Amino acid sequence: LYLSTVKLWKSLADKHGLHTPRRDDRIREKVFSEFRVLHERYEAAKSLIPPGDLVELRYEELAADPVAAVGKVYDGLGLGGW
């Protein structure tokens, strides 16, 4: 996700920016900083989500067995029909 977002920001800067950033590390630092804030806020707020309305899934679980991972989401959210 991180590398994909960096690539997105580079592409946006190239196509829509008034100038192209001289150093890729500025974009990387900005993306990393925003991801850190995003994760901190998520961790601080996730306890406010009612039980049964949130299922956390690691990418490794999804990559290893996509069918079981989606089944876990359906079960965790009480959707049934999987």
JOWOKA-V55475 format. One record per backbone hydrogen bond with DSSP energy under -0.5 kcal/mol. NH is the residue of the N-H (numbers start at 1). CO is the residue of the C=O. If there is no record, write none. Layout:
nh=NH co=CO
nh=NH co=CO
This chain:
nh=5 co=1
nh=6 co=2
nh=7 co=3
nh=8 co=4
nh=9 co=5
nh=10 co=6
nh=11 co=7
nh=12 co=8
nh=13 co=9
nh=14 co=10
nh=15 co=11
nh=16 co=12
nh=17 co=12
nh=17 co=13
nh=21 co=19
nh=26 co=23
nh=27 co=23
nh=28 co=24
nh=29 co=25
nh=30 co=26
nh=31 co=27
nh=32 co=28
nh=33 co=29
nh=34 co=30
nh=35 co=31
nh=36 co=32
nh=37 co=33
nh=38 co=34
nh=39 co=35
nh=40 co=36
nh=41 co=37
nh=42 co=38
nh=43 co=39
nh=44 co=40
nh=45 co=41
nh=46 co=42
nh=48 co=45
nh=49 co=46
nh=53 co=50
nh=61 co=58
nh=62 co=58
nh=63 co=59
nh=64 co=60
nh=65 co=61
nh=69 co=65
nh=70 co=66
nh=71 co=67
nh=72 co=68
nh=73 co=69
nh=74 co=70
nh=75 co=71
nh=76 co=72
nh=77 co=73
nh=78 co=74
nh=78 co=75
nh=79 co=74
nh=80 co=74
